[in-house]
Amino acid sequence: MKTRSLAGLALVALTLAGCGGRPPLKPIQGQRLPAVPVGAATAPTGTQLLDPTIQARPGRAVELLTQSRERDDDEFDLPPEANPQ
């Protein structure tokens, strides 16, 4: 039982030791970075490539309801049929 808890504690310690340790991204040896996009002055860095664009993660464009209001009549909100078949 004691060895199990020590093993668990060691696992937690190793997991926490790896948190936050991020070396800068580099291409694999023998490979090049992606080509410079058309119209860009320089090639994007690894961090820039990992940040999502506005198209990939758009902002919220929904206006939240701040005051209650009466609903309009819905002509398609019909009661259920008496004898469904």
ABEGO torsion letter per residue (X at the ends): XAAAAAAAAAAAAAAAAABGBBBBBBBBBGBBBBBBBBGBABBBBAAAAABBBAAABBBBABBBBABBBBBBBBAABBBBBABBX
